[in-house]
Amino acid sequence: MLSKLFLIKQGKCCGHGCLQCPYIPPHSGASNKINIDVYNNLESWELKELKRAGIKIPDKSE
C-alpha cells in the first residue's frame, strides 16, 4: 500500500484506485488538487517532509 505522503509527493493522481488517494476527485488519473482534510490530518514529520520536498501546503481556507 502506498502512503498518502508518497502519493502527494508524486504530484498528481495516478488513477489506479490507491486506497489512500489524497486527491480530489480520487482515482481520476488527472487531478493534482489535494484534499484539505488530508493535509489537516498529516503528522508534523509528514508536513516537514513535504516542505523539504518543495510541496506547497494549502491554507485551511482552500
Short mmCIF file of the C-alpha atoms (twelve columns), coordinates in Angstrom:
data_MODEL
# 
_entry.id   MODEL 
# 
loop_
_atom_site.group_PDB 
_atom_site.id 
_atom_site.type_symbol 
_atom_site.label_atom_id 
_atom_site.label_alt_id 
_atom_site.label_comp_id 
_atom_site.label_asym_id 
_atom_site.label_seq_id 
_atom_site.Cartn_x 
_atom_site.Cartn_y 
_atom_site.Cartn_z 
_atom_site.pdbx_PDB_model_num 
ATOM 1  C CA . MET A 1  0.000   0.000  0.000   1 
ATOM 2  C CA . LEU A 2  1.320   3.415  -0.941  1 
ATOM 3  C CA . SER A 3  1.333   6.068  1.768   1 
ATOM 4  C CA . LYS A 4  -0.551  9.324  1.359   1 
ATOM 5  C CA . LEU A 5  2.785   11.115 1.771   1 
ATOM 6  C CA . PHE A 6  4.267   9.181  -1.145  1 
ATOM 7  C CA . LEU A 7  1.181   9.858  -3.252  1 
ATOM 8  C CA . ILE A 8  1.280   13.594 -2.515  1 
ATOM 9  C CA . LYS A 9  4.945   13.703 -3.496  1 
ATOM 10 C CA . GLN A 10 4.029   12.193 -6.877  1 
ATOM 11 C CA . GLY A 11 2.234   15.434 -7.743  1 
ATOM 12 C CA . LYS A 12 -0.965  14.031 -9.224  1 
ATOM 13 C CA . CYS A 13 -3.362  11.133 -9.061  1 
ATOM 14 C CA . CYS A 14 -2.200  8.031  -10.907 1 
ATOM 15 C CA . GLY A 15 -5.729  6.733  -11.473 1 
ATOM 16 C CA . HIS A 16 -5.016  3.240  -10.153 1 
ATOM 17 C CA . GLY A 17 -7.514  3.361  -7.265  1 
ATOM 18 C CA . CYS A 18 -4.996  3.767  -4.436  1 
ATOM 19 C CA . LEU A 19 -6.563  3.153  -1.044  1 
ATOM 20 C CA . GLN A 20 -5.131  6.358  0.432   1 
ATOM 21 C CA . CYS A 21 -5.588  8.565  -2.624  1 
ATOM 22 C CA . PRO A 22 -5.291  12.151 -1.313  1 
ATOM 23 C CA . TYR A 23 -6.566  13.837 -4.462  1 
ATOM 24 C CA . ILE A 24 -9.919  15.396 -5.321  1 
ATOM 25 C CA . PRO A 25 -11.616 13.665 -7.057  1 
ATOM 26 C CA . PRO A 26 -9.931  10.430 -6.017  1 
ATOM 27 C CA . HIS A 27 -8.844  7.891  -8.622  1 
ATOM 28 C CA . SER A 28 -9.403  10.289 -11.533 1 
ATOM 29 C CA . GLY A 29 -5.944  9.917  -13.016 1 
ATOM 30 C CA . ALA A 30 -5.769  13.627 -13.763 1 
ATOM 31 C CA . SER A 31 -6.260  15.501 -10.503 1 
ATOM 32 C CA . ASN A 32 -3.466  17.345 -8.744  1 
ATOM 33 C CA . LYS A 33 -5.642  19.026 -6.085  1 
ATOM 34 C CA . ILE A 34 -5.063  17.640 -2.607  1 
ATOM 35 C CA . ASN A 35 -7.984  17.151 -0.248  1 
ATOM 36 C CA . ILE A 36 -7.507  19.703 2.564   1 
ATOM 37 C CA . ASP A 37 -8.685  17.121 5.113   1 
ATOM 38 C CA . VAL A 38 -5.683  15.001 4.183   1 
ATOM 39 C CA . TYR A 39 -3.338  17.897 4.969   1 
ATOM 40 C CA . ASN A 40 -5.135  18.622 8.219   1 
ATOM 41 C CA . ASN A 41 -4.525  15.040 9.351   1 
ATOM 42 C CA . LEU A 42 -0.827  14.831 8.485   1 
ATOM 43 C CA . GLU A 43 1.664   14.354 11.299  1 
ATOM 44 C CA . SER A 44 4.236   17.088 11.912  1 
ATOM 45 C CA . TRP A 45 7.042   14.943 10.470  1 
ATOM 46 C CA . GLU A 46 4.993   14.433 7.295   1 
ATOM 47 C CA . LEU A 47 4.474   18.183 6.926   1 
ATOM 48 C CA . LYS A 48 8.214   18.747 7.362   1 
ATOM 49 C CA . GLU A 49 8.937   16.141 4.707   1 
ATOM 50 C CA . LEU A 50 6.557   17.820 2.265   1 
ATOM 51 C CA . LYS A 51 8.167   21.203 2.906   1 
ATOM 52 C CA . ARG A 52 11.602  19.671 2.286   1 
ATOM 53 C CA . ALA A 53 10.296  18.242 -0.974  1 
ATOM 54 C CA . GLY A 54 9.015   21.673 -2.037  1 
ATOM 55 C CA . ILE A 55 5.337   20.740 -1.890  1 
ATOM 56 C CA . LYS A 56 3.060   23.726 -1.275  1 
ATOM 57 C CA . ILE A 57 0.803   23.207 1.706   1 
ATOM 58 C CA . PRO A 58 -2.586  24.850 1.166   1 
ATOM 59 C CA . ASP A 59 -4.260  27.189 3.624   1 
ATOM 60 C CA . LYS A 60 -7.197  25.798 5.554   1 
ATOM 61 C CA . SER A 61 -9.471  28.062 3.515   1 
ATOM 62 C CA . GLU A 62 -8.508  26.423 0.201   1 
# 
